[in-house]
Amino acid sequence: MANLHPKCHIYSRSYLNSISHILLTLELSMGFLTQAIGQDVATRAAHTYCQVSTTHAGLPSHQ
């Protein structure tokens, strides 16, 4: 890095900052997506458990 022209050094640093920002945005997006999918799976699992429980108890299940 010491041999680069000052402008090249600035551009490369700016480029790296842009990449870091993009990766952080992707990571956050994936985190929210994973969280949303996890909540959906948990909701479906709870609903299925409710249906199975009411069936075993001889009660009508809600749908």
Backbone as CSV, one residue per row, in Angstrom:
resi,resn,N_x,N_y,N_z,CA_x,CA_y,CA_z,C_x,C_y,C_z
1,MET,0.821,-1.203,0.000,0.000,0.000,0.000,0.861,1.263,0.000
2,ALA,2.060,1.175,0.549,2.921,2.350,0.662,3.347,2.867,-0.709
3,ASN,3.428,2.004,-1.714,3.898,2.403,-3.038,2.792,2.991,-3.916
4,LEU,1.549,2.905,-3.492,0.444,3.411,-4.305,0.418,4.931,-4.309
5,HIS,-0.038,5.463,-5.403,-0.264,6.903,-5.506,-1.325,7.283,-4.473
6,PRO,-1.235,8.461,-3.846,-2.221,8.849,-2.815,-3.671,8.711,-3.266
7,LYS,-3.958,9.080,-4.527,-5.338,8.964,-5.010,-5.769,7.501,-5.083
8,CYS,-4.863,6.634,-5.498,-5.177,5.210,-5.567,-5.493,4.677,-4.176
9,HIS,-4.730,5.138,-3.213,-4.946,4.710,-1.829,-6.335,5.143,-1.356
10,ILE,-6.724,6.374,-1.684,-8.046,6.888,-1.295,-9.141,6.074,-1.987
11,TYR,-8.968,5.822,-3.282,-9.980,5.064,-4.014,-10.118,3.648,-3.470
12,SER,-8.988,3.016,-3.181,-9.058,1.645,-2.683,-9.728,1.604,-1.316
13,ARG,-9.457,2.591,-0.480,-10.094,2.638,0.839,-11.596,2.873,0.685
14,SER,-11.963,3.783,-0.212,-13.375,4.064,-0.466,-14.083,2.816,-0.991
15,TYR,-13.406,2.107,-1.886,-13.957,0.878,-2.457,-14.181,-0.166,-1.365
16,LEU,-13.199,-0.307,-0.482,-13.326,-1.274,0.612,-14.464,-0.891,1.550
17,ASN,-14.624,0.399,1.811,-15.729,0.853,2.662,-17.073,0.531,2.015
18,SER,-17.154,0.698,0.700,-18.396,0.378,-0.013,-18.711,-1.108,0.093
19,ILE,-17.686,-1.931,-0.096,-17.868,-3.387,0.009,-18.335,-3.753,1.417
20,SER,-17.708,-3.150,2.421,-18.079,-3.432,3.811,-19.532,-3.063,4.060
21,HIS,-19.941,-1.928,3.522,-21.324,-1.466,3.702,-22.305,-2.432,3.040
22,ILE,-21.975,-2.874,1.839,-22.838,-3.822,1.118,-22.940,-5.139,1.885
23,LEU,-21.803,-5.633,2.372,-21.820,-6.894,3.116,-22.626,-6.769,4.398
24,LEU,-22.494,-5.637,5.081,-23.255,-5.418,6.309,-24.748,-5.383,6.002
25,THR,-25.119,-4.700,4.927,-26.529,-4.631,4.523,-27.068,-6.026,4.207
26,LEU,-26.279,-6.809,3.482,-26.699,-8.177,3.161,-26.849,-9.015,4.424
27,GLU,-25.907,-8.854,5.336,-25.946,-9.627,6.575,-27.194,-9.279,7.385
28,LEU,-27.505,-7.996,7.462,-28.701,-7.571,8.191,-29.962,-8.087,7.504
29,SER,-29.992,-7.995,6.176,-31.156,-8.484,5.428,-31.356,-9.972,5.649
30,MET,-30.275,-10.728,5.583,-30.370,-12.173,5.793,-30.820,-12.479,7.218
31,GLY,-30.349,-11.667,8.163,-30.753,-11.858,9.556,-32.244,-11.662,9.726
32,PHE,-32.780,-10.597,9.121,-34.218,-10.343,9.215,-35.007,-11.437,8.509
33,LEU,-34.495,-11.882,7.372,-35.163,-12.945,6.619,-35.183,-14.233,7.431
34,THR,-34.055,-14.563,8.021,-33.963,-15.772,8.846,-34.916,-15.683,10.028
35,GLN,-34.982,-14.499,10.634,-35.869,-14.303,11.780,-37.327,-14.471,11.352
36,ALA,-37.689,-13.902,10.213,-39.064,-14.004,9.720,-39.421,-15.455,9.411
37,ILE,-38.508,-16.183,8.778,-38.758,-17.594,8.462,-38.900,-18.391,9.756
38,GLY,-38.039,-18.109,10.731,-38.098,-18.797,12.022,-39.426,-18.578,12.716
39,GLN,-39.927,-17.347,12.664,-41.216,-17.052,13.292,-42.343,-17.774,12.568
40,ASP,-42.267,-17.830,11.240,-43.287,-18.521,10.453,-43.303,-20.009,10.795
41,VAL,-42.119,-20.610,10.885,-42.024,-22.031,11.227,-42.572,-22.271,12.629
42,ALA,-42.241,-21.391,13.568,-42.723,-21.533,14.942,-44.242,-21.404,14.996
43,THR,-44.795,-20.481,14.221,-46.255,-20.295,14.179,-46.936,-21.538,13.623
44,ARG,-46.387,-22.083,12.536,-46.962,-23.299,11.943,-46.872,-24.476,12.907
45,ALA,-45.736,-24.592,13.596,-45.550,-25.692,14.544,-46.559,-25.584,15.681
46,ALA,-46.774,-24.365,16.182,-47.733,-24.160,17.266,-49.142,-24.490,16.791
47,HIS,-49.470,-24.101,15.568,-50.797,-24.369,15.016,-51.017,-25.877,14.867
48,THR,-50.012,-26.577,14.355,-50.100,-28.032,14.195,-50.252,-28.703,15.549
49,TYR,-49.485,-28.250,16.533,-49.558,-28.814,17.879,-50.956,-28.612,18.459
50,CYS,-51.527,-27.434,18.215,-52.878,-27.130,18.700,-53.883,-28.077,18.056
51,GLN,-53.772,-28.309,16.753,-54.688,-29.217,16.059,-54.569,-30.640,16.599
52,VAL,-53.350,-31.111,16.797,-53.127,-32.467,17.301,-53.676,-32.597,18.711
53,SER,-53.439,-31.604,19.558,-53.900,-31.646,20.947,-55.419,-31.692,21.030
54,THR,-56.090,-30.861,20.245,-57.554,-30.840,20.289,-58.135,-32.128,19.719
55,THR,-57.468,-32.709,18.719,-57.934,-33.975,18.143,-57.865,-35.084,19.183
56,HIS,-56.753,-35.155,19.910,-56.600,-36.181,20.941,-57.580,-35.970,22.088
57,ALA,-57.933,-34.724,22.339,-58.862,-34.424,23.427,-60.313,-34.588,22.977
58,GLY,-60.515,-34.820,21.685,-61.868,-34.976,21.152,-62.586,-33.653,20.972
59,LEU,-61.834,-32.571,20.892,-62.430,-31.245,20.721,-62.313,-30.819,19.263
60,PRO,-63.224,-29.963,18.807,-63.098,-29.459,17.429,-61.888,-28.529,17.337
61,SER,-61.092,-28.668,16.294,-59.919,-27.797,16.141,-60.283,-26.582,15.317
62,HIS,-59.630,-25.480,15.638,-59.847,-24.275,14.832,-58.940,-24.340,13.626
63,GLN,-59.369,-23.737,12.493,-58.525,-23.751,11.296,-58.525,-22.458,10.648
